[in-house]
Amino acid sequence: MSKTPIAISFPRPAQQRHLLKRMDACEVLRQLREHDFDSRDVLERHAGLSSSRLAAAVSFLEKKGLIERTSKGKSNRRNTALRINAGYGHVLGVDIGGSNLRIALADMNGNVLGKWSASTKKTSSPDMVIGQIRKGVKNLLERASVSRRSLLAVAVGAPGITDGDAGVVVTTSNLKGWKDVPLRRLLESALRIPAAVENDVRMAAIGENWKGAAQGVGNFVFLAIGTGIAAGVFANGRLIHGTDWTAGEVGYMHVPGVPETAARQGAPGSLESVIGGQGIRKQWLRSCNGSGVGSARNLTATEIFERASAGDSVARGVLNRSAKILAYAVYNISLVLNCGLFILGGGVGMSTPLRDATQRFLEKYNEPVQPKLIVSRLGQDAQLVGAIRLALSKADQQSV
């Protein structure tokens, strides 16, 4: 039985050259966003391109208006410095939270021109959130006197399991009615611009890698501790997603001191049930035996930790138990990833007493790694900064 031959088509030489030039142009834009270069020679070395390929990419980007020469450059063409043309267009970064929606408008250098926020407590359905985003974008454009035609891309961070390739929020316990939501399609339909979608914690890791405490660091973990616990992981300079987009769901980890319960989607995991915000409050109330604490019964996790720093022995016990359990988790993650840097974010994670106490426990584990803990440099803006960076990458891909 004869088989029908399969026809394989290859790009023509002209198409190959154009594709290569676009790839080189995207790499040049990426390098210019990550570093300041005093000359084209330095840019050439960082981008890993030959002189001829770099020259072609630079010429292509200049003609497009995406980059420009700086006044500090010397007259020698090879020593002329280049930079992104900030006024080429604008992008939007969006952070969707369980209680708040935040939007930032930025130029092509990532400079924030305005921010807008609204509550999502009573308007958390996908359609309502999209409506709020449209309202917020209109407000930002008017305040900044920016034309809607200049918008090039939007990137959105959403809580829960998020499939970035498909642009779908698979599931989240923080927003009611969000299951298999085609967020990218909804955004592109509403705003008429290309959109990118990512998990909010991974988005924060992108922000820290670009403008925060992990600039230039290829291996680190952004650990967000709030009501829940999750991680954004960079390994060898790349953001890790996992087979089912669940990489970093460390709130379900089993370590000494946490319940050995099976993971259930939508329910608090073992780790976060003890050292997430609510878990720490439960520790506090149990330690006080539910009596004699008066107004202190309503303390938040960070307030409990501050009370520990002020000398409260009961609060110090809660802090030490929480820090020891967190140290177990950090140490185990560092062994698997061979990662020495952990950035703590989230309302609970940014507590200095928690960081200090956890670091003291980690210092007892001298071999084979010594994980270092630092508090997020970007704080609550980490997600927005990451969203802006992802939107800029999307805009670059569409523009070249």
N, C-alpha and C positions, 0 to 999 in steps of 0.2 A: 504494500500500500504506500503510494507516494505521499510525501508531506508537502504542504504548501510552504514555500520559503517565506521567512519573515523579513520584511523590508525594514532596514534600520537606517534612519536618516541622521546625518550629522550636521551641525551648524556649518554654514559656509565660512570660508576664511574671513570675510568682511564681518560676518555676524560674530565670529569668535573674537575678533579684535575689539569689536564694540562691547561685547560682554566683559572681556578682560579689562577694558578701560573703565567700565562702570564699577567693577569690583575694586579696582585700584582707587577709584575716586571715593568710594565708600570707606576704604581703609584710610585714605588721607583725611577725610572728614572725621573719622573716629579718632585718629591720632591728634588732630587739632583740638578736638573736644576734651581729650584727656591730658594734654600737655601744652606748655608754652614753648615754642621753638624760636631760637634767635636766628636761625638760618635754614635754608633749604637742605643743606648738607646734613644737619642734625635730623631733620624730618625724614630724609632719605634713609638714614640708618635705622631709625625707629620703625618706619613703615616696612622695611625689608624689601624695598623696590629698587630696581636698577635706575640709573639716571634718566634713561630714555622713557621708561614707564612712568616714573614720577613726573617728568616734564609733561608727558601727554595727559596725565590725570589732572595736574595743576592747571594746564591750559584749558582743559574741558570744564573744570569747576569755575575758573575765572570767567569764561564765556557765559556760563550759566548764571553768574552773579552770586554763586554760593560762597566764594572766598574772595579776599582782597588783600592787597599788600599793606603792610603797616608803615607808618611814617618813620619808625625807628630803623627800618631796614637800610642797608648801605646801597650805594649806587650799583655795585656788582650784583648782577641778577641772581647768582647762586647764593649770595649772602643776604638777599632780601627776605625778611620775615613775612609769614603769611598768617592770616586769621580768618575765622568764620565771619561772614557778613551778617551781623546781628539783625539787620533790617530786612533780610530776604523774605522773611515770613514769620509766622507765630505758631505756637503749639499749645496744647492744653494738657494738664496733668490733673487726674481726678482720683480721689481716695474715697471709696464707699465704705463706711463703717456701720456698725450695728446701731449707733445712735446719731451719727453725724455724717454729712456729705460735705467734702471740701473740694474746691476747684481752684487751680492756679493757671494764669495766663503767662506765657513766657516768650521771649524772643529767641532767635536761633542760637544765641550763646547760652541760653538757659537762665537768663536774667528774668526774675519774676516781676511782672508789671502790675499784677493785682491778684487778690485772693477773694474768694466768696465761699460762704458756708451756710448750711441749713440743717435742720434736724431731720432724721429719718425714722424717729420713733413711731410716728403715726402715718408715715408715707413710705413704707419700706417695700411695697410691691415693685416688680421690675418696671412696669409702666409708669408708676408714680416717680420712681427714681430717675428714669429717663426724662420725664417732664421737668423735674427739678434741675437736672443737668442743663437742659435747654434754657431754662429760665436763668440759671447762673451764668451760662456762657453769654447770653444776651446782655446781662448786667455788666459783666467784665469788659466786653467789647465797647460798650457805651462809655464806661468810666475811663477806659484807656484810650478812647478815640481811635480804635483799631477797626479796620474793615474786616467783615466776615470773609471776604475773598482772600485775605492774607493767611487764614487758618490752613495749615498744612496737614496736621495730624493730631490725634488725641490718644492718650494711654490711660487706662483705668486699673486701679488696684482694687480687688474685691476680696472679702474674707471667704475662707473655706477652700474646697478643692476646685481649682480653676485650670481648665485645659487651655493653655495659651495658643496652641496650634489651631484649635478649632474655634477659639474665642468664646468658649462656653464656661459659665459658672456651673459646675456639676452639682455641688450641694454645699450648703452652709447653714450652720445653726444660728448665726447671728442675724439673718434676714429672713423673715417669714415668707413662705411661698417661693423661695428661690431654689429651684431644682431643674437642672439642665436648661438654664437660661442662656439663650444665644446673644450674649451681651454685645459682642463685637458687631453683629449684624444690626442689632437694635440701635447702637450708637451711630453706625455709619448711615443708617437710614434717617436718623434724627438730625445729625449734624452735617451730613454730606461730605465727610472727610474720612480718610483712612483711620482705622482704630486698632489699637493693640490692647490686649487684656492679660493681666497677670494676677497671681495671688498677692495679697497686700503685704505679707511678711517678706516674700521674695522681692517685692517692689522696694521695700525698705532697705534690703540688702544691696540692691542696685544703687539706691541713693547714697548709702554709706561708702560704697566702692567708688562712686564718682566724686562726691563732694564732702564726705564725712570722714569717719575715723579709720576707714579701710582704703583710703586712696593709694593706688599702686600696689595693693596687697592681693595676691592671686589666690590665697587659701585662707578663708576665715568663715566664721559662722555668726550670723546675726540672730540673736536669741530674743524673741519678743515674749515678755511675760506680762500678762494683764489678767483678764478673766480666764483666758486660756493660755496655752504655751505652744509656740511653733517656732520653726527655724528657717532661715534663708541661708543656703549653703553655697559658697563659692569654692570650687576645687580646680586647681590649675587654670585659674582665670576665667572659668566658665560657671554660670549659674546652673545648679543641679535641679532637675525636675522629677526624675524617676519615671518608671514605666507607666504608672497610672496617675502621674502628676501629684503624688502624695509625698514626695521627698520632703523631709523637714517636719513631719507631723510628730514631733518628739513629745508632745503632751501625752501620748499613749505609752511612753516608755515604762518599763518595769525596773525599778532600782530599789535597794533596801529602804524600807520606811514608807513604801506606798502600797496600796491594795493590789493584790494579784487578780484583778478582774479582767475579763476579756474585753478587747476594744469594741465599742459599739458606735457606729457612725451617728453623729449628732449629739452624743452624750459625752460628758467630760472624761478625758483619759485618766489613767492611774496617776501619772505625774502631776497633771494640772489640777486634779481633784484635791491634792494636798498642798501644793505650793503655787497654784494660781491664786488670783485675788480672793475668791470666795473660800478656797481651801485654807488660806492663811487666816481669814476671819473665823472660820470654824475651829481652827487650832486654838485661836485666842479665847474664844468663848468656852471651849472645853477646859482650857487651862485655868480659866477663872471660875469653873464649876457653875457657870450661869448665874452667879449671884455676887453681890458686893462690888460690882464694877460700875454701876450707875450709867452715866452718859458714855462711859468708855466702851459700852457694849456695841456702839455703832461706829467704832473706829474702822478706817480703811486699812488695808495691808501696809501702805506706806506710813500711815500714822502710827501703827503698831511698831514698826521698825524705828521710827523716830523716838518713840517712847522708850524703846530698848536702849538707844544711844544716850538717852537722858538718865538711865540708871534703873528703870523698872525691871525687876528681876523676872517677873512673869513674861513680859514682852521679850526680854532677852532670851528666855527659853524658846519662845516661838521663833525668834530670829535665828537662833543657832540650829534648831531642827530644820528650818526651811533652807538655810545655807548649806547644811551638810547634805541634804537630799539633792539640792541643785548642784553641789560639787560632784556628787556621784554621776549625775547625768552629763555634766560638762566633761568630766574626765573620760567617761566611756565614749562619748562622741569624739573626743580628741584622739583616742586610741584608734578608732575605726578610720578616721579621716587623716590622721597625722597632721592635725591642724592646731596651731599654737595660739590663735587669736580668736577670742569670743567677744562680740559686742552686745551689750545688754540694752534692750529697748523695751518699750511698753511702759504703762503706768507703774507697774510693780518692779519691772526689771531695772528701771533707771534709779532705783533707791540706792543711795550711796552706802548706807549701813548694810544692805544685802550684798552689794558687790564686795565690800571690805571683808565681811564675815565669810563669804564664799571663797574669796581668794586665800584667806588664812587656812581654810580646810584643804584647798588645792595645793598649797605649799608643802603639805605633808606627803604628797605623792611626787617624789622627785624623779622617778624613773617610769617609763622611758621618755615621757614628755612632761613639760611644765606649762600647762595652759595659762594664758594671761587673759584676765577679764578687764574690759574697759567699758565705760558707759557711753552710749550713743552720743555722737557729737551733734547730730541733727535733731535729736529729740522727736517731737511729734511731727516734724516736717519731713522725716525720713521717707515716708511713703510718697509724699507729693514730689520731693526731689527725684526719687526713683521714677515716678510716672513721667515727669518732664524729660528725664534722660531717655526713657523708652520711646516717648513720643518723638523726640529728636531723631532717634535712630530710624523710626518709621518714616519720618519726613525725609530724611536723607535718602532712603531707599526709593521713595517715590519721586524724588527730585532729580536723580542722576540718570 
